[in-house]
Amino acid sequence: MEEFGSFYTLGVALALGLLIGMERGWKDREVEEGGRVAGIRTTALIGLLGGIFGLLAQQLGGLVLAVGFVAVAVVLSTAHVVACSRTGDVGITGLVAELLAFSLGAMATLDYVVLATVAAVLTTVLLSVKPFLHRLLKQLERRELHATLKLLLISVVVLPLLPDQGYGPWDALNPYRIWWMVVLISGISYVGYFAMKTIGERKGVMATGLFGGLASSTAVTVNLSRLARQGKIAPNVLAAGVVAACATMFPRVLVVTSVVKAELMLSLLWPMLVMSVACYAAAAVLWRRGSTDEAGDAKLRNPFEIGPALLFAALLAGLMLLSRVLADAFGEAGVYVLAAASGVADVDAITLSLANMSNEAVSLQTAALGVLIAAFVNTLVKAGLSLGIGGRALGLRVGASIVAVVLSGLLTWGLVS
């Protein structure tokens, strides 16, 4: 049985080398035989060699594996230097890939089969997307690079350092949870920004509404309403973009609550799904009634800024504390008033606050209704913005759709609660 295990792990080591070698061989498929340092067969054999040294290390000690790795690295490095002098290509990606094949082969025989397999697949994928990554890098703006680094800073560096326990009155303020919410909301906006940039603002008002709504449905509403004032785009099309942006909020609430409190997400599932379907259906009807060759121009701001993130953290902390105060002093009525007031400006903060409070300071039913109230108010605010900025033609179309959506949500909540 022990020999069978060794044959199995050696087979995995060979397969992992073969996987990486397939990508390397495909990349250099136009190179003549003998013109490349390592192709599919050589890389597969390097993986097998790593597996053999891994087995020897189990019997003779880790020094054998280290010597084997150094020997393979010297041989490959020498071959790459010779190839570089002939072709002028100073890249070492191939060298690193071959050393990875050896290392992963060794891992497979040292009881890290799953980890080695995952690493080999990721390595192959990373090697194969070189053109896409280079094209993406050329298109990346400095502010977007900085935004990426800031998001990594607050998520990978800052978040793990924060204590995961309550502080202040009622232990209502949990630094880790508050910052985790900031990371979550910032991440959603970040993804929305790049989704919109990839598809392109100029490809249509509907695309602007759908993808811009991921980052800020309010920003989309304001910008499309301004376009309505110019009178160059059909009101039905602009209304479709606004309603589509509003529709994006409902699944976003479900995603946020599913991460923080799955039980709350289940309580909100049917009303949010019904409102999403009603909103998208209204957007589709409006879209069919109008046509345009012009695109919306709902430009989003920087995908991530640390200032707004800190303001959001302060707002969230204040709402969490105020929610506890109101719930303790006035019970459910205080939570509902706060939800309505918060919904005028933002849904995410009160959603996250109530998600953290559910089953603790307030019941799950109260938290769910509070989130719905905030969503209703925030959606109706979009109708007011459309009417106030875009004028009567846009406002009436958006308003009629929004009222129908809110009524569908209220009816669904009444049926399922």
Backbone torsions as a table, in degrees:
resi	resn	phi	psi	omega
1	MET	NA	-35.3	-179.7
2	GLU	-67.1	-38.0	177.5
3	GLU	-65.9	-38.3	177.9
4	PHE	-60.5	-40.9	178.0
5	GLY	-62.1	-38.9	178.9
6	SER	-66.8	-42.1	177.0
7	PHE	-61.1	-39.9	-179.3
8	TYR	-64.0	-48.5	-177.2
9	THR	-68.8	-33.8	175.1
10	LEU	-66.0	-37.6	176.0
11	GLY	-62.8	-40.2	176.7
12	VAL	-64.0	-43.0	179.4
13	ALA	-59.5	-43.2	177.3
14	LEU	-64.0	-40.8	-178.9
15	ALA	-66.4	-38.9	179.3
16	LEU	-66.2	-42.1	175.7
17	GLY	-63.5	-38.4	178.3
18	LEU	-63.8	-39.6	179.5
19	LEU	-61.5	-49.8	178.7
20	ILE	-65.6	-39.0	-179.9
21	GLY	-64.6	-33.1	177.5
22	MET	-60.5	-43.8	179.2
23	GLU	-66.7	-43.1	179.8
24	ARG	-64.6	-41.9	179.9
25	GLY	-66.5	-38.2	179.2
26	TRP	-66.1	-39.3	-179.6
27	LYS	-62.1	-40.6	-177.0
28	ASP	-102.5	28.2	-174.7
29	ARG	-64.8	-22.2	-179.5
30	GLU	-86.2	-10.8	-178.7
31	VAL	-75.9	139.4	-179.1
32	GLU	-66.9	155.9	179.2
33	GLU	-56.0	129.5	-178.7
34	GLY	87.4	-3.2	-178.7
35	GLY	-90.3	-5.4	179.2
36	ARG	-120.1	153.0	-177.5
37	VAL	-68.2	-47.1	-177.9
38	ALA	-148.2	129.1	176.6
39	GLY	-112.3	-149.3	-174.9
40	ILE	-65.6	-42.9	-177.0
41	ARG	-71.2	-44.7	-177.2
42	THR	-64.1	-43.1	-179.5
43	THR	-65.9	-37.9	176.1
44	ALA	-62.5	-42.1	178.9
45	LEU	-67.5	-32.8	176.3
46	ILE	-64.8	-40.4	175.5
47	GLY	-61.2	-43.1	177.5
48	LEU	-63.2	-40.5	178.7
49	LEU	-62.0	-40.2	175.9
50	GLY	-62.0	-39.6	177.1
51	GLY	-63.1	-40.4	179.1
52	ILE	-64.1	-44.5	178.1
53	PHE	-65.6	-31.6	175.5
54	GLY	-64.2	-41.4	176.6
55	LEU	-65.3	-42.0	178.1
56	LEU	-63.1	-35.7	-179.7
57	ALA	-65.0	-29.2	178.3
58	GLN	-67.2	-28.6	-178.2
59	GLN	-96.4	-36.0	-171.5
60	LEU	-110.9	-5.0	178.8
61	GLY	105.9	161.1	-175.7
62	GLY	-66.2	-20.4	-179.3
63	LEU	-61.5	-34.2	179.4
64	VAL	-61.7	-42.7	179.8
65	LEU	-65.5	-41.4	179.3
66	ALA	-63.0	-42.7	178.7
67	VAL	-63.9	-42.2	179.2
68	GLY	-62.2	-42.4	-180.0
69	PHE	-63.4	-44.9	-179.7
70	VAL	-62.9	-41.4	-179.3
71	ALA	-63.2	-45.3	178.7
72	VAL	-64.5	-40.0	179.9
73	ALA	-63.4	-40.1	179.6
74	VAL	-65.4	-45.8	-179.4
75	VAL	-62.0	-47.5	-178.4
76	LEU	-66.1	-40.9	180.0
77	SER	-63.0	-41.6	178.3
78	THR	-62.3	-44.4	178.9
79	ALA	-62.7	-38.4	-179.7
80	HIS	-68.9	-36.5	177.7
81	VAL	-63.8	-43.7	178.2
82	VAL	-62.5	-44.6	-180.0
83	ALA	-64.4	-37.3	-179.9
84	CYS	-65.2	-41.4	179.1
85	SER	-64.5	-26.4	-179.6
86	ARG	-86.5	-38.6	-174.2
87	THR	-103.9	-20.7	-176.9
88	GLY	80.8	2.9	179.2
89	ASP	-86.5	111.6	-175.8
90	VAL	-94.9	5.3	179.2
91	GLY	-65.3	143.1	-179.1
92	ILE	-113.9	15.5	180.0
93	THR	-59.0	-44.6	179.4
94	GLY	-60.5	-42.9	179.1
95	LEU	-60.5	-46.9	-179.6
96	VAL	-63.7	-40.3	179.5
97	ALA	-62.0	-39.5	-179.5
98	GLU	-70.3	-38.8	176.0
99	LEU	-66.2	-34.6	175.4
100	LEU	-65.4	-39.4	177.9
101	ALA	-59.5	-42.6	177.3
102	PHE	-63.0	-47.8	-176.6
103	SER	-64.6	-42.8	-179.7
104	LEU	-68.8	-34.8	174.6
105	GLY	-61.5	-41.4	177.4
106	ALA	-65.3	-42.0	179.0
107	MET	-60.2	-37.5	-178.1
108	ALA	-62.3	-33.2	-179.7
109	THR	-91.4	-1.5	179.0
110	LEU	-109.8	31.5	175.4
111	ASP	68.1	28.3	173.4
112	TYR	-121.8	46.2	-173.8
113	VAL	-62.4	-48.6	-177.1
114	VAL	-63.9	-47.2	-179.3
115	LEU	-61.8	-42.5	179.4
116	ALA	-64.7	-39.2	179.6
117	THR	-65.4	-45.8	178.3
118	VAL	-60.7	-44.2	-179.5
119	ALA	-63.8	-37.7	179.2
120	ALA	-66.6	-42.0	178.8
121	VAL	-64.0	-45.7	179.1
122	LEU	-62.5	-39.7	178.3
123	THR	-61.4	-45.5	-179.5
124	THR	-64.2	-42.3	178.1
125	VAL	-62.1	-44.9	-179.3
126	LEU	-62.9	-40.0	178.2
127	LEU	-65.9	-35.3	-174.6
128	SER	-78.4	-19.6	-176.4
129	VAL	-98.1	21.7	-179.6
130	LYS	-54.2	-49.0	-179.6
131	PRO	-59.8	-41.2	-179.9
132	PHE	-63.9	-44.4	-178.7
133	LEU	-64.5	-41.1	179.3
134	HIS	-65.9	-40.3	178.2
135	ARG	-65.8	-40.7	178.7
136	LEU	-63.4	-40.7	-179.1
137	LEU	-64.7	-38.3	178.7
138	LYS	-67.1	-30.9	-178.6
139	GLN	-86.3	-13.8	-176.3
140	LEU	-72.7	126.2	177.5
141	GLU	-85.0	160.3	-178.2
142	ARG	-60.0	-41.2	-178.5
143	ARG	-66.3	-30.1	178.4
144	GLU	-74.3	-36.4	174.7
145	LEU	-62.8	-45.1	178.3
146	HIS	-62.9	-38.5	178.6
147	ALA	-62.7	-40.7	178.7
148	THR	-63.0	-43.5	-179.8
149	LEU	-65.9	-38.5	178.4
150	LYS	-65.1	-41.1	178.8
151	LEU	-63.9	-41.4	176.6
152	LEU	-64.4	-36.6	-179.8
153	LEU	-62.2	-48.6	-175.8
154	ILE	-74.8	-22.2	-176.6
155	SER	-96.6	-46.1	-173.9
156	VAL	-89.0	-32.6	-175.4
157	VAL	-97.6	-53.6	-172.6
158	VAL	-75.5	-47.4	-173.3
159	LEU	-55.0	-48.0	-178.3
160	PRO	-64.5	-18.9	-177.4
161	LEU	-83.6	-14.8	-174.8
162	LEU	-82.8	142.4	179.1
163	PRO	-72.4	138.0	179.9
164	ASP	-98.8	69.8	177.8
165	GLN	-155.9	160.9	-175.6
166	GLY	-82.1	146.8	176.5
167	TYR	-134.9	163.0	174.6
168	GLY	79.0	-171.1	-179.3
169	PRO	-59.3	136.0	-179.0
170	TRP	59.1	14.4	-174.6
171	ASP	51.0	38.4	-172.5
172	ALA	-78.6	-20.6	-172.9
173	LEU	-105.5	108.8	178.0
174	ASN	-108.4	107.2	-175.6
175	PRO	-56.2	-40.6	-178.2
176	TYR	-65.0	-46.0	-179.3
177	ARG	-65.5	-41.4	-180.0
178	ILE	-61.6	-46.4	-178.6
179	TRP	-70.5	-31.9	176.3
180	TRP	-62.9	-37.3	176.4
181	MET	-64.8	-38.9	177.4
182	VAL	-61.9	-44.0	178.8
183	VAL	-62.7	-42.5	-178.4
184	LEU	-62.7	-50.0	-178.7
185	ILE	-66.7	-41.6	178.8
186	SER	-63.0	-38.5	178.9
187	GLY	-65.4	-39.4	177.6
188	ILE	-63.7	-44.8	178.4
189	SER	-63.8	-38.5	-179.6
190	TYR	-63.1	-47.5	178.9
191	VAL	-63.3	-41.6	179.2
192	GLY	-62.2	-39.6	179.8
193	TYR	-60.5	-49.5	-176.1
194	PHE	-74.5	-27.9	173.9
195	ALA	-63.6	-41.9	179.7
196	MET	-68.6	-39.4	-179.4
197	LYS	-67.1	-38.2	-178.2
198	THR	-64.7	-45.1	-179.2
199	ILE	-76.4	-33.8	176.8
200	GLY	99.9	129.1	-179.6
201	GLU	-63.7	-32.4	-172.4
202	ARG	-81.3	0.0	-177.3
203	LYS	-84.2	-2.1	176.2
204	GLY	147.9	150.8	178.1
205	VAL	-64.5	-37.1	-179.5
206	MET	-63.8	-42.4	177.5
207	ALA	-62.5	-38.2	177.4
208	THR	-61.2	-44.2	179.9
209	GLY	-66.5	-45.8	-176.3
210	LEU	-64.5	-47.8	-174.1
211	PHE	-89.7	-32.7	175.5
212	GLY	-65.9	-31.5	179.0
213	GLY	-64.9	-21.5	175.9
214	LEU	-63.6	-34.6	-178.0
215	ALA	-92.5	-47.7	-178.3
216	SER	-162.6	103.3	177.1
217	SER	-68.0	-27.9	177.3
218	THR	-66.6	-43.2	179.3
219	ALA	-62.6	-40.6	178.4
220	VAL	-64.2	-43.3	-180.0
221	THR	-60.2	-46.3	-178.9
222	VAL	-62.9	-45.7	-176.3
223	ASN	-69.9	-41.9	177.4
224	LEU	-68.6	-31.1	176.1
225	SER	-66.9	-36.1	176.2
226	ARG	-64.8	-38.2	176.7
227	LEU	-62.6	-33.8	179.6
228	ALA	-62.9	-33.6	178.9
229	ARG	-63.9	-28.4	-179.3
230	GLN	-76.1	-20.9	176.5
231	GLY	70.2	19.0	-177.4
232	LYS	-95.3	-15.6	-177.4
233	ILE	-122.8	140.3	-177.5
234	ALA	-57.6	133.5	-179.6
235	PRO	-57.1	-34.4	179.1
236	ASN	-62.3	-38.7	-179.8
237	VAL	-68.7	-45.1	178.3
238	LEU	-63.9	-39.9	177.5
239	ALA	-62.8	-38.2	177.1
240	ALA	-61.0	-41.3	178.3
241	GLY	-64.4	-41.2	179.3
242	VAL	-65.1	-47.2	-178.2
243	VAL	-65.2	-38.2	177.2
244	ALA	-63.4	-39.2	177.2
245	ALA	-64.3	-40.6	177.4
246	CYS	-63.7	-38.5	-178.3
247	ALA	-62.4	-30.9	-177.4
248	THR	-65.1	-24.6	-177.9
249	MET	-63.8	-36.0	-173.6
250	PHE	-67.7	-50.6	174.8
251	PRO	-64.3	-28.3	177.3
252	ARG	-64.8	-39.9	176.9
253	VAL	-62.0	-40.8	178.3
254	LEU	-63.7	-40.2	179.2
255	VAL	-64.1	-46.1	-178.4
256	VAL	-62.3	-47.9	-178.4
257	THR	-68.3	-30.8	178.4
258	SER	-65.8	-32.9	178.9
259	VAL	-74.1	-40.0	-173.7
260	VAL	-88.4	-46.3	-175.3
261	LYS	-148.0	98.7	-174.9
262	ALA	-63.5	-34.8	-179.6
263	GLU	-63.8	-37.8	177.9
264	LEU	-67.1	-37.9	177.7
265	MET	-61.0	-41.0	179.4
266	LEU	-65.3	-35.7	177.4
267	SER	-67.0	-31.7	-178.1
268	LEU	-91.6	-7.4	-168.0
269	LEU	-56.4	-54.7	-174.1
270	TRP	-68.0	-46.8	177.1
271	PRO	-59.4	-41.5	-178.5
272	MET	-69.3	-38.6	178.6
273	LEU	-66.0	-43.3	180.0
274	VAL	-62.9	-43.2	179.5
275	MET	-67.0	-35.5	177.2
276	SER	-63.3	-47.9	-179.4
277	VAL	-62.7	-44.2	-179.9
278	ALA	-62.8	-40.2	-178.6
279	CYS	-68.0	-46.0	179.3
280	TYR	-66.3	-36.3	177.6
281	ALA	-64.4	-42.9	177.7
282	ALA	-62.4	-40.5	178.7
283	ALA	-63.5	-39.5	179.8
284	ALA	-65.4	-41.2	179.1
285	VAL	-63.8	-45.2	179.0
286	LEU	-62.9	-38.7	-179.0
287	TRP	-63.7	-40.6	-179.2
288	ARG	-68.2	-26.6	-177.9
289	ARG	-80.1	-12.9	-178.9
290	GLY	-132.6	162.8	178.2
291	SER	-146.5	148.7	179.4
292	THR	-158.2	152.5	174.5
293	ASP	-102.0	-3.7	-177.8
294	GLU	-96.4	153.9	-179.1
295	ALA	-104.9	156.1	174.5
296	GLY	-70.9	164.8	-178.3
297	ASP	-134.1	49.6	-178.4
298	ALA	-83.3	77.4	-175.2
299	LYS	-69.2	129.8	176.7
300	LEU	-90.0	156.4	177.4
301	ARG	-78.1	-171.9	176.6
302	ASN	-50.3	135.0	-176.3
303	PRO	-59.7	-23.0	176.4
304	PHE	-155.6	130.0	174.9
305	GLU	-130.9	137.1	-175.4
306	ILE	-69.9	-30.3	179.1
307	GLY	-60.4	-57.2	176.7
308	PRO	-58.4	-33.0	179.2
309	ALA	-64.8	-41.8	178.3
310	LEU	-67.6	-38.7	176.4
311	LEU	-62.5	-39.7	177.9
312	PHE	-63.9	-40.4	178.2
313	ALA	-61.2	-42.7	178.7
314	ALA	-64.7	-42.9	179.0
315	LEU	-62.8	-44.1	-179.3
316	LEU	-63.8	-44.4	178.8
317	ALA	-61.3	-43.7	178.2
318	GLY	-62.5	-40.9	180.0
319	LEU	-67.7	-38.5	178.6
320	MET	-63.5	-43.2	179.0
321	LEU	-69.1	-44.4	-179.7
322	LEU	-65.1	-36.0	178.1
323	SER	-62.1	-41.5	178.5
324	ARG	-64.3	-42.2	-179.9
325	VAL	-62.2	-50.2	-178.3
326	LEU	-65.4	-39.8	178.8
327	ALA	-65.2	-37.3	179.8
328	ASP	-73.3	-36.5	-175.8
329	ALA	-86.0	-41.0	-172.8
330	PHE	-120.6	-2.1	180.0
331	GLY	71.6	-142.8	-174.1
332	GLU	-64.4	-35.4	-176.3
333	ALA	-60.0	-40.0	179.7
334	GLY	-64.6	-37.7	178.7
335	VAL	-65.0	-41.0	-178.2
336	TYR	-67.1	-40.1	177.9
337	VAL	-63.4	-43.5	179.0
338	LEU	-64.1	-39.8	179.7
339	ALA	-62.7	-42.5	179.5
340	ALA	-65.5	-42.3	180.0
341	ALA	-66.4	-40.8	-179.5
342	SER	-68.2	-34.7	-177.9
343	GLY	-64.0	-20.1	177.4
344	VAL	-60.9	-38.5	-175.9
345	ALA	-105.4	-36.1	-170.5
346	ASP	-159.4	144.9	178.0
347	VAL	-102.8	-33.7	-172.6
348	ASP	-61.9	-43.6	-175.2
349	ALA	-63.6	-48.4	-179.2
350	ILE	-69.3	-32.3	177.1
351	THR	-61.7	-47.1	-179.5
352	LEU	-67.5	-38.5	179.0
353	SER	-63.2	-48.5	-179.5
354	LEU	-68.4	-32.1	177.0
355	ALA	-62.9	-38.9	178.2
356	ASN	-72.0	-28.7	-177.4
357	MET	-85.3	-22.0	-172.7
358	SER	-59.6	138.7	-178.5
359	ASN	68.7	6.8	176.4
360	GLU	-120.4	-78.3	179.3
361	ALA	-84.6	-30.1	179.6
362	VAL	-131.9	159.8	179.2
363	SER	-73.9	161.8	178.9
364	LEU	-62.2	-37.2	179.7
365	GLN	-65.1	-42.5	179.2
366	THR	-65.2	-42.9	179.5
367	ALA	-63.2	-42.2	-179.7
368	ALA	-63.8	-44.5	179.1
369	LEU	-66.1	-36.0	176.7
370	GLY	-62.0	-42.5	177.6
371	VAL	-63.5	-41.9	178.6
372	LEU	-62.8	-42.3	178.5
373	ILE	-60.0	-45.6	178.8
374	ALA	-61.2	-40.9	179.2
375	ALA	-66.3	-41.0	177.8
376	PHE	-60.3	-49.3	-177.5
377	VAL	-63.1	-45.3	-178.8
378	ASN	-62.7	-37.6	178.7
379	THR	-67.5	-41.9	178.7
380	LEU	-65.9	-31.1	176.7
381	VAL	-61.5	-36.9	178.3
382	LYS	-61.6	-37.2	176.9
383	ALA	-64.8	-40.1	177.8
384	GLY	-64.2	-40.7	177.6
385	LEU	-64.1	-41.7	179.6
386	SER	-61.5	-40.9	-179.5
387	LEU	-72.1	-43.4	-176.3
388	GLY	-71.7	-37.6	-177.1
389	ILE	-96.0	-44.1	-174.0
390	GLY	-86.2	-17.6	179.3
391	GLY	99.2	178.5	-171.9
392	ARG	-64.2	-42.8	-176.3
393	ALA	-60.5	-46.5	179.5
394	LEU	-73.3	-43.2	-176.2
395	GLY	-60.3	-42.0	-179.3
396	LEU	-66.3	-40.6	-179.9
397	ARG	-66.3	-47.3	179.0
398	VAL	-66.8	-44.0	-178.1
399	GLY	-60.0	-44.5	179.5
400	ALA	-61.6	-41.8	179.6
401	SER	-66.2	-43.4	-176.8
402	ILE	-65.9	-43.2	179.4
403	VAL	-61.8	-41.9	178.0
404	ALA	-62.9	-39.3	179.9
405	VAL	-65.8	-46.7	179.9
406	VAL	-61.6	-42.3	178.9
407	LEU	-63.0	-38.7	177.9
408	SER	-64.6	-37.6	177.3
409	GLY	-67.0	-41.7	178.2
410	LEU	-63.6	-42.3	179.7
411	LEU	-64.5	-42.8	180.0
412	THR	-64.2	-42.8	178.7
413	TRP	-61.1	-41.4	178.5
414	GLY	-63.7	-32.8	-178.2
415	LEU	-78.2	-35.7	-173.4
416	VAL	-96.3	-19.6	-175.9
417	SER	-79.1	NA	NA
